[in-house]
Amino acid sequence: MGTSVQVMPLSGAYGEGPLCYLLAVDGFRFLLDCGWTDHCDPALLQPLARVAPTIDAVLLSHPDMMHLGALPYAIKHLGLSAPVYATEPVFRLGLLTMYDYFLSRWQVADFDLFSLDDIDATFQNVVRLKYSQNHLLNDKGEGIVIAPHVSGHLLGGTVWKITKDGEDVVYAVDFNHRKERHLNGTALGSFVRPAVLITDAYNALNNQVYKRQQDQDFIDSMVKVLSSGGSVLLPVDTAGRVLELLLIMEQYWAQRHLVYPIYFLTNVSTSTVDFVKSFLEWMSDSISKSFEHTRDNAFLLRHVSLIINKEELEKLGDAPKVVLASMSSLEVGFSHDIFVEMANEAKNLVLFTEKGQFGTLARMLQVDPPPKAVKVTMSKRVPLVGDELKAYEEEQERIKKEEVLKASISKEKELKASHESNAKASDPMVVDASSSRKSSNAGSHVGGNVDILIDGFVSPVTSIAPMFPFFENTADWDDFGEVINPDDYMMKQDEMDNNMMLGAGDGMDGKLDESSARLLLDSAPSKVISNEMTVQVKCSLAYMDFEGRSDGRSVKSVIAHVAPLKLVLVHGSAEATEHLKMHCAKNSDLHVYAPQIEETIDVTSDLCAYKVQLSEKLMSNVLSKKVEFAGGALRCGEYITVRKIGDSNQKGSTGSQQIVVEGPLCEDYYKIRELLYSQFFLL
């Protein structure tokens, strides 16, 4: 039999819930993503809780809540202790996403599911890989190779290829085949005939409009509102699709010479853009080439202001403006408060660029027709005063005293145990009896008492007189002074790495923007006050799809092109999942599976795999034959040549290339042409 492969969804199957799947490859258990919704309901993680301690490795595909939001909670509470693998952007931007979410929650609630320290501990040991980097696992995973590949959709987004004994398992969710301003299209099309493909049915029923026209409609809808004196709110994620929106607005604001202010408002907005500026090699070819030739960084934003609190917005009052604010769900964060302020004005526009999560305010407002009024909870954190402050301080003092007492008792026990062990290990002391008596008498004459000892000190049983521990720190000296060991002054490699990461933004001071850091470091006692209110929705509401996922037609073409032996469908509504399942089963010879949550399916390959080891004697007699591929030409049969041509070396070239089939119009010609056509799909 081939490599043993089993798949079990823990969340995100026959529904649009967060993504989290268990994949077992010959007994080695991968956790594919670890997502959570903005509600952070622990009940959703019950399936994960049952398997978390058995996980051997975690693979993260995208840096947003739906793909990694539950990771800090799972490590802190569910016993997840496996190494985590991700690309550098997923690591950095995922970290900022979790910071932004925590701060948004902490400002309006006593959030205790995880803390900033838990987030730090979670991301501290993430193993970061580059695209196409083969990483060989060891110990239990010996023989398994994992490699991240370009996914599109979000910066650093990953299609994971897991290889064992020549068979590939590909995990590709939320991919995008289209090239965008800041991202290349997915590399999924380069995989051919993997043993298993795990992909999503999220967009199976959706077909996208022409992108350039969509961009123009997006800008026109905002300009129309702004020119009429209104403002526009775009609820966005922390560090995901918002990057594409920023570049679109930068481009059109420059082309049309627009002067309306644009604000990007999250708790970590400046840190987000600072990190993104250093990730150009992870972006589209056009951005990389532009930087190489002109040193112009696409994320040196000239028309967008980065802010981390609402003070700047309040200065503008009712002046027309565009605000991109987190969170996209409108459940918490700056977007929630700004929506409440803008909803009462008919001149304003709330423009959604992605579908809201189920059960959130954003999803409620995206129904057709939208509600005329919604109930919201407004919360804020205020300092304690009066009796509440006094009671809090008394309680803290009591807790502090208890901790000091416990520490004192614990230290006493440790000292006693240490002295007892020292007494047992010490050598008997040889003492002159007469001198001992003289010393004792001399001590009694001056009023000293040799029996008085400090509380907690226990003298060794072999001692003649009271003794206190003393350890002499001796050092070697030479002609030039004290001998110095250089190793004592050298930082260990892990310490250097930690310090470098702290300086680059891994510590609290570097990762959190100044205002957010001050908010957390403020030790003044506080509480959260809340009140429910009904908001009249008089503003305009609109939805435009800028999620950056392949649409249904393209997903079907990609699957047909990759042609896996077995296909596993996850993450999509029941209707979309069944539609894609039936389409693939009808139009191909694929084995298609669509498991329910906690349903385990066996997708072990039907092929037999054998390992053959050739002896040195046999290899020494092997005659290798050289095949010519010079000039980008491939000889097919006796008459036909397939040649790749392009103008990538010419000045002003766009780098486009073509495949040309040369030869007489014979039977081989048409067979080869048909075979080539079958390898491509419509963009």
N, C-alpha and C positions, 0 to 999 in steps of 0.2 A: 504494500500500500504506500501511498504518498505521505506527505507531511500531514499530521493530524491537526485539523483546524476546526475550532468551535467558536460561535459568535452568540452573545447574549446581550440584548439591549437592557440597560439599567434605567434609561430615560430617553425620551426622544424617539419613540416608535409609534407609528399610527397616530401622530400628533406633532404639534410644533413646539414641544417642550424642549428644555435644555438637552444638549447632546452629551451622552455618557454611555459607553459600550465596553463590554468585556470581550476580549479576544484571547483565545488560548491557542498557542502554536506549539505543538508537541509538549504540552503541559506547562509552558511558560506563559504566564497570564499578563496580558497588556490591558491597561485601562486607556481607552481611546477617548480623550477629552474628559472634562470633569465640570460640566456646566451647571448653572443655577439661574433662576429667574431673579428679577429685581425685588420680588417679594421675600426671597430668602426663607422659604418655608422648609424647615427640617424634615417634614413629612415626605417631601419629594425625594429625599435621599435615603429612604429606608432600603430600597434594593441595593444601593451602593454600600450601605452600612453592613450588609450581610456578607459582602465579599472583600471589603477594603483591606483587611489584614492579610489577605492572600495575594494581593497584587504584587507583581514583580517589577513592573515598569509602567510609567505614565507617559503617553505621547500627546502633546498639545498641538492643535492645528491652527487656532486663531486666538488673538489677544483680546477677547471680549467676554462679557459675563456668561453668555450662552455656551461658551466653550471651556472656561476655566474658573468661573465664579465660585464654585464649591470647593476648590482645592484647599484654601486655608482652613475651612471648617473640617474637611475630611481628614487632614493631617492632624488637626488639634483634637478632634472628638471621635473620629471613626477608626483610628488605628492605621491609617494609610501611611506607610513609611518607605515606599518604593522610590527609586530615583526618577526624576522627571526630565524629559527631553523636549527641547523646543529650539526654534531658531532664535537668534539674537533679538530681532524686533518683537517677536512674540513674548520673549522674556521681559524686555524693557517696557513695552507698551502694555503688556498684561499687568505688570507691577503698578504702573500708573493708573490703569483702569480700576484695580482693586483699591488703591489709595483714594481715588475720586469717589468710588462708591462708599467706602467706609466713612469718609468725611461728610458726604451728603447724608448718610444715615445718622451719624453721630450728632449732627447739628439739630436734628428734629426728633431724636429718640435716644433712650438709654440702650444703645446697641451693644450687645455682649456676646454675639455668636462667634466673633473673632475680633482681634485687635490689630493695630499696626505692627506690633511685635510678631504676631502670628503670620501676618503677610510677609514680613521680612524673613522669618524662619522658613516659610514655604518656598520663597524664591531664591534663598541664599544658595541652595545646592542644586539649582537647575543646571543640567548639562546642556550647553549651547552648541548647536551644530550648524554648519553652513549648508546651503543648497547642494544637493548631489554628493554630500559627504557620507561615505559608507562608514558606519560605526558598528564594530563587531562587539557583540555582547559576550560576557564570559560567565563562568560558574554555571548556574542553572540554565542560562541562555546560550551556552556554547554552541556555535554553529549558526546562530541567528544574526543576520545583518539588518540594521535599520538605516534608512536614508530619507531625509526630507527633500521634497521637490516643490517647485513653484506651484502655488494653488490659485493665485489671484485673490480677488475679493477684499482681503485686508493685507496690510503691509506685514511681510513675514509669514503670511498664510501658507500652510503646508499640506501637500499630499504626501502621506507616509507610505513608503514601500518597505515591506518586511519580507525578507528572503530567507528561506531555509531549504537546503538541499536542492537548490535550483528552482524552487517554486516560489512565486511572488504572491503576497497578499497585499493589496493596495487599498488604503483607506483615504477616500477623497470625498469630503463633504464641503458644501458651500464653495465650490470652485467657480471660476469665471474664465471662459475661453477667450473673451474679448480683451484686447489691449486697451488700457485706460491711460489717463494723463500721468499717473504716478505708479502704475503697476503694469507688468507684462501679463499676458494671458497664461493660463495654466499649462504645465508640462504634461498633463495627464495623457494628452494625445500621443505622446512618445512611447507610451507603454503598449505592448502588444501581447495579447493572450496571457494575462496573469491568471494564476489558478483561481483567485478570488478577488472580486472588486466589491468593496463596501462603499456605497454612495447614497446620496439623499434624494428624496422625491419632492423637496420643498417647492420647487418652481415647475413641477411637471405640467401643470395646467395653465401656466402663464407664458405669454409670448410678448417680447419687448418691442418697442417702437424703435425707429432709427435714432441712434444715439445723438447725432449732431442736432437733429430737430428737437429732441428732448431737452438738450442743454439750453437751446434758445428759448423754448417754452418756459423752462425753469427761471431763467433770468427775466424774461418778459413779465411773468406773473408777479415777481417781486418789484420790478420797476414800476409797474402799474399801481401797486399799492403805495409805494414810496412817493411817487409823484402826486398822489392824492392826499398826502399828509399823514399816511398811516405808517405803522411799523410792522416788521415781519419777524416772527419767532420760528426758528428751526430747531426742534428737539433732536439732539444728536448724541452719538456715543462719545466716549472720552477720547479715544485715539484710534478709531477705526475708519469707517466710511467718511467721517468728517474731513479727513485729509483730502479726499477727492473733491469734496464740496468747496473747500478752501481754494484749491487750485482753479476750479471752474469760475468762482467769483472773482479771483484775482485777475484771470484772463479777461473776462468780460468787463470788469470795472475799468481795466486799462484801455481796452479797445473802444469803449463807449464814453470814456472820460467822465464816469459817474463819480459823484462826490459824497454820496450818502455813506455814513459811517457803518462799518461792519465790526462786530465784536464777537470774539470767540471766548466764551465764558465757561470755565470749569475750575475746579480746585487745583488743577495741575496743568493749566493751559500752556504756560510758558515753558515748563519742563517738557511737556509733550513735543512742542515745536522744536525745542533745543535738541532733543534726542533725534527727532526725525531728520533734522539737518545733517546728521552724521550717518544716516542710513541710505545714502544715495546709491550705493552698490546693490542694494536690495530692491531698487525701484526699476522703472521702465528704462529701456535702452535710450529713449530720447532724452530723459533727464540726465542719465549718466554721460551721454555724449555732449550734451549742452554744457555740463560742468567741466568736462575735459577741455573743450574748445574755448569757452568764454569765462570759466570759473564762476559762472552764475548759478547760485543755489536756488532751486525752484521754491524752496520754503523760506526764503528771505521775503516775508510777506510785507508788501508796501501799502496795501489797502485794508488790511485786517489788523485790528488792535487786540492784543492778548490781555485779558483781564481775569482776575481771580476773585472778585467780589462785585457786588452790585452798585458800589458807590459811583463808578463812572457812568453807569446807566442813569442813575438818579440825577446826575448833574444835567443830563440832556433833557430831562422832563419828557414831554410828549413829542419831541422832535423826531422826524422820520429816521429810522435806523433798522439795521438787520442784526439780529442776535442769534448766534449759534450756541446753544446752552445744553449741558447734560442735565438729566438723563433723557434718553430717547423715549422711555416709557411714560414720562411725566409723573411717575410715582413719587420720586424724591428728587432733590437737586435743585439747581437754579431754574431749570426749565419749568418745574412745577409752580414756583412762586411767580415767575414772569407770565406764565399762562393765566394765572388768576388775575393779574393786573391788567392784561391786555384783552381778556375775553369780553369785557363789557363794552368795548368800542367796536362799532361796525366797520370802521375804517382799517382795522388791523387784520393781519393774516397769520394764521398758524399753518405752516407748511411742513407736512410730514414727508420724509424721504425714505422711510422704511416702515414695514408693518409692525404695529405694536404687539407686544407679548400679550397672550390671552389673560384676561382679567385685570388689565391695566387701564389707566385713564386714557392713554393714547389709543388703545384698541377700541375703547368705547366711543371715542370721537371720530373714528374712521369708518363707522357703519354708515349706511346710506338708507334713509336720511339721518343726519347726525342729531343728537339730542339737543333740545333747546336750553336745558339747564342740567348741571351736574353737581353732585355733592362732593366736596373736597374737605380735607383736614389740613388746617394751617397750624404748623408747629414751629416753635423757636426755642432756643436755649437762652435762659436768663440767669444772672448771678443770684445766689441766695442772700437774703437779708433778714434782719430781725431775729425772731425766735428760731426760724428754720436754720439760719446760719449758726446760731449758738448751739442748737441741738447737733448739728453736723460736726462742729468742732469738738464737742464733748465726746461724741461717738468716735471720732478719729483719734482723740487722745487716749480713750480707753483701749482701742485697738492697738495703738502704739505701745502702751504699757504692757499689754499682753504679749506682744511680739518680743519686747525687750526681756521680759521674764522668761519666756520660752528659750530665747537665745542664750541667756545666762545659765539656765539649768542645763541646756545641751552642752555648753562649753565646759561646765563643771564636770559633767560626766566624761567628756572627752579627755580632759586633763587627768582625771583620776585613772582612767583606763590607760592613758599614756604612761603615767608614773609607775603603775603596777607592772606594765610590760617592761619598762626600763629597769625596775628593781630585779625582775627575774633574769634579765639578760646581763646585768652588770656583774663584774668580777668582784670577789671579796677584797676589801681594803686591808692593807697591812699597816697597823698603827702601833707605835711604841706606847706601852701601857703607862709608863711613868710620865711621859710628856702629855699623855691624855689626861691624867689626873691633875697635872699642873694647870693645864688649860682650863679644866673644869673648875678648879678652885679659883683661878684668876677671874673666871667669868662670874662666880658667885659673889666675890668681893665687891665688884662694881655694880652689883644689883641686877646683873643680867640673869636671865632665866633661859637655860638651854632648851627647855621644853616648850617654849612659846613659838608657835609657827603661824604663818599666814593662813587664813581660812581657805580651804580648798587645796592646800599643798600637803602632799603625803610624802614623808621622807623615805628614802630607800631603806629596806630592812638591814642592809649591810653597813649603813653609815654609823659612825661613832658620835658625830656631832651634827647639829642641824645644817642642812645643805640646800642650796637653791640650784636649779639647773643652770649650767653655763656652757655655752658652746663658743669656743674661740675661733674666730674667722682668720685663719692664717693664710698668707699669700707668699708666693715665691718671689725672690728678688735676685736680680743680677747686677752687673756693673752699671747698668743704665737705669735702674730703679725697679719698680714692681713689674713682674712679668704679666703681660696681658694676653688673654686668650681671645683671638679675633672672633671666634664663634659666638662668644657672649654678646657681641655687639652687632651681629648680623641678624637681620630679620628673616624669619622663615618665609618660604615661598608663599604659603597660604596667607600669612599675615600681609605680605606685600600685595597679593591679589585682592585681599579684602580692603586694604587702604586705597588701592587704585580704584576699586569699584565705588568706595565711599566718595572719593573725589569726583568720580564721573557721575554720581547721582544715585548711588545705592543706599547711602545713609539718609537719615531723616532730613538733615539739612540740605542735602543735594536733591533729594527726590521730591520733596514737598516745596511748593512755592512759598515765598516768605510769609504771606498772610496766613496760609493754611498751617504752616509750622507754628506761627505765633498763637493761632487758635488752639492748637493741641498743647503747646507748652504753657499756656495760661492755666495755672493751678487753682485759680479762684473757684470755689464751690459753685455749682450751677445746677439748674433743673430745667426740664422741658415742660413748656405749657402748650396746650393744644386746644383748638376749638374747631368745630365743624361749621361749615357754611355752604350755602347754595350759590353757585356761580351761574349767572345768565350767559349763555354762549351766543353772543351777538356778532363776534368776529367771523371772518371767513375761514373756512377749513379746506385744505387741499392735500392731496396725496400724489406724489410722483415717485416712481420706483428708481431709486439710486442705490439699491442694495448691492449692486455689483456681483450678481450671481448669473450663471448661464440660465437662459430661459428653457422652457420645456422642449422646444424643437431642437435646440442645440444639445441639451442633455441626452436626448435620444440618439442624436448623431454621434456624440462622443462615445456613448456606450457601445454603439454598433461598431465604431472604429476600433476601440480597445478590444472588443470581443473577448471578455473574460470567460473562463470555463464555467464559473459560477458567480452569480450576482446576488448581493444582499442589499435590500432597500431599507433605509431608515429615514427618520426625521422628515416628516411630511404629513399633511392631513390624511385622514383615512381615504378620502376621495382621490387625492393626488397619488397616494401610494398604490392603490388598486389600479388606477389608470396606467401608471408607468409599468406596473407588474404585468398587466394584461398585454400592453403594447410590446414589451420585450419578449414575452413568452410566445406571442403570435408571430412576430416578425424575425425571430432568430431561433437558434437551437440552444439558447442559454438555459441553464437551470436557475430559475429565479426564486428567491426567498424573501419574505417580508415578515420577520418575526415580531411577536408582541413583546411587551416589556417583561423581562425575566423568563422569556422562552428561549431555551438553548437550541440552536440548530447546528448540525454537523455538516460542514462543507469541506470535509476531507477530500482531496483529489482522488479520482478513480484511477489515476495513472500510478504505475509502480516506479519507484525510484531506487536505483542501485548505485553504490559507490564502487568505482573500479580504480584500482591502483596499479599503474604500469611500472614494471621493473625498469631499472636503469639499463639493463641489457637490451630490453625491447626498445626503449626510447633511443638508444644509441644507434639503432638500425633503421629508425624512421626517416623517410625521405620527404622533406617538406617541399611543396610546390608553391612558387610565388605567383600571385595574381595581380595584374596591373590595374590600379585605380587612378593613375595620374591624370591630371587635368579635369577631375570631377566627372570622369566618364566610366560607365560600367558596360562591359560587353555582355550581351545576352544572346546566347546561342551563336549561330554562324553569321547572321546578317544584321542583327539589331543592336544599336548602341543607345544607352540612356545617358544623357549628359545634363549636368546642372550648370546653368549659366547665370550671370548676374553682373551688375555694374557697381558692386560694392566698393571697387577701388577707384572709381572715377570721381572727379571733383563734383561736389554738390549732389552726390548720390544719396538716395534714400535707403540703399542696401537691399532692394528687392531682388529676388532670384526666381528663376523659372526652371522647370524640368522639360527637356526636349527629347523626344523619341525620334531617332534617326534610323533610316533603313527603308528597304522596299516594302510596298504594301502587301505583305504576305500574311499568312495565318498567324505566325508568331508575333507580327507587329500588332495585330488587333488584340491578341491575348494579353500581351504586355501592357498595352494602353489601357485595357479594361482593368487589369490588376492595379495599375497606378491610380486610376480614377477612384477605385474602391478604398484607397488609403487616405483620401481627403474628405472633409466635411464642409458644409456650407457655413460661411461666417455671416 
